[in-house]
Amino acid sequence: MLYGEKLAEISLNMGAIKLKPGDPFQWASGYRMPIYNDNRMLLSSAEARRTVAEGFLDIITSEGIGFEVIAGTSTAGIPHATTLADMLEKPLTYVRTKAKDHGLGNQIEGLGQNQDYGNRNVLLIEDLISTGGSSIKAVQAIREAAGNIDWCLAIFSYGLEKARQQFGNLEPECRTSTILDYDTLIKVARRMGAINPDEERLLLAWRDDPFGWGEKNGFPPKREEYAA
């Protein structure tokens, strides 16, 4: 079984990914969405953690990605970046969402005395790519710290067009790849009987218009102003 399909089964069975197109979740943005993902739940299972690490290694091998340092996003990307760094015996760093307001004011931890990457090639490990905003900030922080980065790997992505656009707009571009993608998730969920054909249709329609989906299906946003 491919790593993406295996991870989809694990995630659905343990509740790390929940699908509720008939009674959507309210995201922090105020939008009603039919999917909720909490990859932190994967940490509770040795099998899940191993599948994630092996899935990342499979992408690295198949894409021929060369790098010298691994960086994890704070906080959800850190444990999986650590497992991968230990497996490959690579240096590990992690990127905060913003610089500390005390001490040395670091945004990136683990850089050593020089406090930069010294133009080394960096691989970024993320847990989830939604609209791509937080991942883009991590890429920019790495580049500002003299790191060369052209790949960001994630456990899962919703496959939203906004994320593709944001990564494509980076100069130089940063490519992305995920162990599990949205289409594979829906296929596995249908095969497992976790969703029926009508729910499958709703879920596929959501990916094409995520921020208009709720209102079209009778689930308007909870407030008028929100951040995508």
N, C-alpha and C positions, 0 to 999 in steps of 0.2 A: 504493500500500500504506500502511495506517495505520502510524504510528510504532511502536506497540506490537508489531505483527507483524514489522516490519522489525527491530526491536531483538531480538526473540526469535530470529529467524534468525541474526543476527550473534552473539548470545551463545551459542547452541548450537553454531554452527560453530567458534567460536574457543575454546570450553570455559569461557567465563565463567559459564555455567550447565551443570551436569552432572546428569543424571537416572539413578539406579541403584536402582530399586525392588526388584530381586532381590538386591542386595548393598549395603545402605544404608550411608551415611556415618555415622561417629560424630561428633556435634557436641560442642562443648566442654562442654555440659550433661550429657553422658553418654548422651543419647538417640540411638537409631539413626534416621536420617532419610533419605528417598529422594532428596533434592535437596541440591545444594551450589551456592552462589552466590558468585562472587568478581568483583564489578564493577570491581575495580582492573585486571583484564585489559583492560577496554575502553579504558584509557588508551593502549594500544599501537597503536590504530588511529585514524587521523584520521577515517575514515568513522563509526566508532562514536561518537567524541566529538561529531562534528557531529550525528549522529542524536539523541543525548541532549539536546544544547542545543536543537535544533529541536523535539524532543518536549516539553521543558519550555515553550518559547515557545508551542506549540500549546495546552497546558493553560491557560497564563496568559490567552491570547486568548479561548479558548472559555468559560472560567469568569469572565472579566472581573475578574481579580485585580488590585487596585491596591496598589502598594507603592513605597517610596522607597529601601529598602536591601535588599540580598541578604545572607543569612548561610549559610555552608556548615558542615556538621558536620565535626569533625576525626576522622580525616584524609580519609576517602574522599569526603566531599562537597565538599571544598575545590576540587579541579580543575574539577569541573562547575559549581560556583557561580561560579568565576572566569571560565570561558568564557561563561556566561550574563550575568554582570555586564559583561563587555567588549562583548558583543553589544548589550546594552541601555543601555550607558553609565551604569550605576548604581554607587553606592558598594558596597564589598564588606567583609564582616567574616567571621570564622569563630569557631566555638564549640568550646572545648576540652571534653574529658570532665570535667575538674575544674580548679579554679583552680591556677595555678602556685604552687609553694612557695618561689619566690624573686622578686626584683625587685619589681614592682608587684602581684604576685599576681593577674594578670589571668586570667579564664576566657574572656573574649571579646576577640579581637584586632581592631584596625582601627577602634576607636570614636573615636579622636581625643582631643584634650586633655580634653574633658569626661568621658570614660570612661563614657558612656551613650548611648542612642539618641535621647534628647530627645523621646520620645513619637512618633517616626516609625514608619510602617508597615513591617514587616519580613517578607520572604519567606524561609522556611527551605528549604534544599536538602539532601536526604539521599540516600545511595546506595541503602540497603535498609531497609525496614521489616519487621522480624520480629515480635517481640512488642511492639515500640513503646517499650521502656524507655529506650533511649539517646536516641531522638528526643524523648520527653517531657521528659527532663532538659534538652535543648537549648532547647526551647520555654520551660521554666521559667526558665532562665538569661537568655534574651532578655527575658522579662517583668520579671525582677528588675533588669535594666539599662535599664528604662524604654522597652522596645520594645513596640509593638503588633503582635501576631502572631496571625493566625487561619487561616494556611495553611502546610502543610508538604508539599512536593513531593518525590517520591522516584523513582529510576530503576525500582525493582521492589519489589513486596510479595508476601509469601506469602498474604496475605488472611486471616490468622488472626483469630479472633474476639477474642482477648485484646488485640490491637492496636486494634481498633475500640472496645472497651470503654475502654481507657486513654485514647485520644484524646477519646472522648465524655465522659469524666469530668472533663476539664479545664474549669476555669471562669475565663474564658469558653472555650467549646469551640474546638478547633483542628481544622479540616478537613484531610483528606489527599487526595492524588490521585497516581497513578503513571503513568509512561509505559507500563510493561508490568505486567499483572496475571497472576495464577496461571492463571486459566482460559484466557487468550489464549496463554500459554506452552504449556500442554498441547495446545491445539488445533493450534498451529504445529508442535510436536514430532511429533504424530501425522501431520500432513500431510507432514512431511519424512521420515517413516519412521524417526525417531529412537527411537520407542517403538512397541510393538505393543498390541493391544487389552487384553490382560491387564495390561500395565504401566500403561496409561492408567487402568484401573480402580483399581489400587493407588495411583496418584498422586492420583486424585480422592478416594479414601477417606482418604488422609493429611491432606488439607486439612481434612476434617471432624473429625478427631480426631488431631492431630499428636503429642500426647504419650502417646497410648495405642496408636498405630498399630504401632510396632515390636513391642511385646509380643504384640499380636494376630496378627502375621504371623511370629512366631518369631524376633524380633530384640529381646530384652530390653535395657534400659539397662545400661551397663557399671558403674555404681555406684549405691548406694542413695540417696545424697543429691546433689541437683543443684539448680541455680538455673535457673528458666525464663527 
